[in-house]
């Protein structure tokens, strides 16, 4: 029963992670890490698929190996976040919603700034 529950949670997390790629307020990384954790404990086949055959595999393998982001990923992530929030702020005309978006943006950017990045020299075995 626990295996089935973990599989369901893993696939729900995968779906939310995939949606998070295109929706600015839905985070991708926490759902992706949750899916990897669930699959590691419930299905070696799905875990291998996630690590080696999915779009997210290289990032997950890099995180497992170094516990840090690949070079240049942090900058791209922050630029993409700024662009998506800029579009949202441009489209929204209600002041309190704009303020909420700005607070969320500030929180996300602070979180992203704190993520570790591994440099090229640290990546070499």
N, C-alpha and C positions, 0 to 999 in steps of 0.2 A: 504493500500500500504506500509506503514511504517513497519508493522508487517512482510510482505513478504520479504522486504529488510533486516530486522534484522535477519530473519531466514536464508536467503541466506548467509549473512556475517557470522553468527554463524556457519553454517555447513562448509563454506570455512575455517574459523579459526580452527574448529575441525580437518579438514583434514590436514591443515598445522601443527597443534600441534602434530598430530600423526606422520607425516613425521619427525618432529623435534626430535622425540625420537631416530631415527636412523641416521639422517643426522647431522653431527657436526656443520655446519654453520647455521642451521635453529633452532631458539630458540623455545622451547616448551611452556614455561610458559606464555609469552605475548599473544600468540595465544589462549591458554587455557583460560586465564582470559577474553580475548575478547569474546570468545564463551560463557562463563558463563554470561557475561554482556548482550550480545545480546539475549540469551535464557531467561534471567530473565525478559527482557522487551517485549518479543514476544511470548514465549510459556512456560507456567508453566510445561507442560508435559516434554519437552526436557530439561528444567532446572533441574527438579527432576531426570531425567535419568542421566544427567551429574554428579549431586552431589551424587546420591545414587546407581547407577548401572554401572557406567563406571569405567575403570581402574584409571582414574584421580580423582574420587570422594573424596577419603579420603584426598588427598592433598588440594583440593579446600575447603572442609569443615574445615580443620585445618586452612587454611589461613583466611577464613571468621571469625572463632572464635577467633584466636589469633593474626592475622596480622603478623605472623612469621612462619618460617619453623619448621617442627618437628625436634626433636633431631636426630642427625646422618645424616640427609638428606643433609646438606650443605657439609659435608666431602665427602659423596658418589658422590654428584653432581660434586664437584671439581675434584675428582679422575677420574670419567668417562670422564669429559671434557678434562683433561690432556691426558688420554689414546687415545681418538679419535683424538685429535690434534697431538699427537705423531705419530700415524699411517699416518695421512695426511702429516706431515712434512717428514716422512721417504719415502713416495711414490713420493712426489713432488721434482723435481730436479731443477726447475727454481728458481733462487735466489730471484727475486722480489716477487714471489708468496710465498716463504717461509717467507720472511720478513713481508708480509701482514698477513699471518697466525699467526706469532708470535705477531704482534700488536693486532690482533683480540683476541688471547688467553690472552694477558695481560689485555685487556679491559674487557673480560668476567670474568677473575679471580678477578679483582678489583671489578666488579659489584657483584659477588657472595660473596666476603668477606664482603661487606656492608649489605647484607641481614640479617635481625634479625632472631635469633633462640630463641625459647621458651624452657626453661628448664623444667625438670620433675615437679618441685614444682609449677611452674606457670600454668601447665596444669591442676592441681587438682582444682575442683570447690570450 
